[in-house]
């Protein structure tokens, strides 16, 4: 009997330890190596990762092998600063971290005074060599500027290779179906095997497995559609994963106001001519309109 209770306690302890491992994140990682211009590693270098929009600053020192890792980095634009006694201070702006992205950087310090600084301008690497996961990030510019019938962000899921909309998507179900583009097949898989996350939280319904609601276009920063070769945290998903992130605010107060109108009175008038035969097809009169207003507030972080 004591053996049975001991086994039960062991199982409970294992579940308690393993439970946090099931979390599904939307954050990225910024890592790399600090070296001098000769290629020798530089341990103990002071590194700062600064969010351009909020001034939030995270600091650490490079390890004995010159490596550093900033984990759980929220999507956004960052600036990396590195300094060490006997070297010029390095500043690398324009680091864009996207959903589930891992950036691996080479930080090369030049010999000189710490009062001097070197600004490095380089493109963010497109190839994610640290992961085999397949997918595509739909950035904020596409969300805001692409035409969206019904202003349904999930309709942009089909920009990803392998995503096939289901139902009446071709006939603009965004105007009549709350699930719209969130109900899709990835690489021929069943839609019941998809998963939709908003800021790392699952929002699928229990009955159809479609998204439980459609987020406002103005509130979304970006989202990533993963189509295959998932990491362990998405191991229970057999279809596609939609990982959506809300905007987090910034140093400036901004707002938006829009009117979305679809009305057949705006259609072009086509008149028949003597040399042309025009066939008119009947269509249902259309008169749709929606209004929205959004305001943004900021929490400003000042580095100490």
HELIX and SHEET records of a PDB file:
HELIX    1   1 UNK A    2  UNK A   18  1                                  17    
HELIX    2   2 UNK A   19  UNK A   22  5                                   4    
HELIX    3   3 UNK A  140  UNK A  145  1                                   6    
HELIX    4   4 UNK A  153  UNK A  159  5                                   7    
HELIX    5   5 UNK A  169  UNK A  171  5                                   3    
HELIX    6   6 UNK A  173  UNK A  175  5                                   3    
HELIX    7   7 UNK A  180  UNK A  182  5                                   3    
HELIX    8   8 UNK A  191  UNK A  193  5                                   3    
HELIX    9   9 UNK A  217  UNK A  219  5                                   3    
HELIX   10  10 UNK A  232  UNK A  234  5                                   3    
HELIX   11  11 UNK A  264  UNK A  266  5                                   3    
SHEET    1   A 3 UNK A  67  UNK A  73  0                                        
SHEET    2   A 3 UNK A  28  UNK A  36 -1                                        
SHEET    3   A 3 UNK A 102  UNK A 109  1                                        
SHEET    1   B 5 UNK A  57  UNK A  61  0                                        
SHEET    2   B 5 UNK A  46  UNK A  51 -1                                        
SHEET    3   B 5 UNK A  76  UNK A  83 -1                                        
SHEET    4   B 5 UNK A  89  UNK A  97 -1                                        
SHEET    5   B 5 UNK A 117  UNK A 119  1                                        
SHEET    1   C 5 UNK A 134  UNK A 138  0                                        
SHEET    2   C 5 UNK A 220  UNK A 228 -1                                        
SHEET    3   C 5 UNK A 241  UNK A 246 -1                                        
SHEET    4   C 5 UNK A 195  UNK A 198  1                                        
SHEET    5   C 5 UNK A 201  UNK A 202 -1                                        
SHEET    1   D 2 UNK A 163  UNK A 165  0                                        
SHEET    2   D 2 UNK A 184  UNK A 186 -1                                        
SHEET    1   E 2 UNK A 255  UNK A 263  0                                        
SHEET    2   E 2 UNK A 287  UNK A 295 -1                                        
END                                                                             
